[in-house]
Amino acid sequence: MDADLQSVQQARDLVVKARAAQELLNTFTQKQADAICAAKAEAGFREAERLAELAVEETGLGRADSKTFKNVFCTRDLWAAMKDMPTCGIIKRDDRNMVYEIAEPMGVVAAIIPTTNPTSTALYKILIAMKSRNAIVVSPHPRAIRCIAESARVMLEAALKAGAPDGCIGCMTAVTLEGTTELMRHKHTSVIVSTGGEGIVKAAYSSGKPAYGVGPGNVPTFIERTADIRLAVTRIIESQLFDYGTVCASEQSVVVDAPIAEQVREEFRRQKAYFVTPDEKKKMEPVVIKGSLMNPEVVGQPAAKIAKMCGFAVPDDTSVLLVELKAVGPQEPISREKLCPVLGYFVEPDWHSGCERCIQVLRFGGMGHTLVIHSRNPGVIMEFALKKPAYRLLVNTGSTQGAIGASTRLFPSMSLGCGTSGGNISADNIGPQHLINVKRLAFDQQGDPWASQMKVTEQVSDFVPLQREKGPERPASGKPYTAAEIEQMIVYNGRRREVRNL
């Protein structure tokens, strides 16, 4: 069969199975959904190292130890962060005003998974889908099919043992653009969560379905004169060495306050960073950036290997390649997003100029994503927070770990929204709360005596929408209910209740 036809058919089959599973998931309680999530998180955690090694072997990107960390983060740590989050039944109640918010699953999720963070993103999306009682169909990047499919298999096996319906997790293995497009546009697909390059995110938004996408992360980091210089440089290098910069939140440029420029330079050198020469910079530009895009061959590679690809040599233990720049834009290709341990390097006379330089970097392909400031000056930190076009403002931490929630208390996520300034519908770290529809139950507040007597006293997770019923059974007294009493009856949790007893 033609590869495109096979991919399209597989997408259709998986969505149909997921739709059938969704009908059952719609009836699950919070307790059932959480039990399945706990089992899946534990299974993914146990396989974290093996899946990480499989990802590096298949894609050739990043580091197995970093990918193991991400797999643990997207199973054990993610589950710890969301296990107490209500996602079924009433999730918020206002007894005073008698308004109740009721969660309902969105339906079948189409999940697009990148090659840069394949197993961790798959584990994360599968887990948040089940927490919100949604079936999910995964479309892997063609360069990472095997490791993503194995991640999905591990999670499905655990889910089925815990009572999940068959078909609740599907993974395409015959992947083409046509098949992925069919997955996103299928009539039974309810929502898309797309993580990847600009093209696939735009395709998700063009599918005609609700979609959460992520924007590019051309992240600047500013080292202000009051910063702890050694700690700031350490955090930046840790972030760059983490999976060799494959996370979209990793730093792409460093902006340094001039009064501490020499100290920062020396600290980078002490921590084995290498400042390239002007001639080496010229060699790097056409290799690191192809046209107007990063070269995928340098993504997730160590600094020494990238230098060799560019035609010059650095010590094998070089941590980061630093490229001194004077401007941001097409005339300085290294000022773009690169997703490898190569950083643009700017020196600015004061924090005002540093602020403007950071904005320039964000506007050149990073709007809405993330900005980091290393500083001990609360006033400067707040100026950055209030005025920068980024929705994650991180202080004194590595951008990679901070933005995803590993070194901060942000929600653990591998899909980082960039808001409308970045072309996204959300600026949040995407989680299960983004995969539910919220219904609102509201009672008359203009003197209705029935509403004034209504008191919800049962557990939030047990409360269900009100439903009228005729013909109730005879009360314990043996006397039949009057017509007026019947009118004041509701079915509550499957049992008849008189309003005054609620």
Order of alpha helices (4+ residues) and beta strands (2+ residues): alpha-alpha-alpha-alpha-alpha-beta-beta-beta-alpha-beta-alpha-beta-alpha-beta-alpha-beta-beta-alpha-beta-alpha-beta-alpha-beta-beta-alpha-beta-beta-alpha-beta-alpha-beta-alpha-beta-alpha-alpha-beta-beta
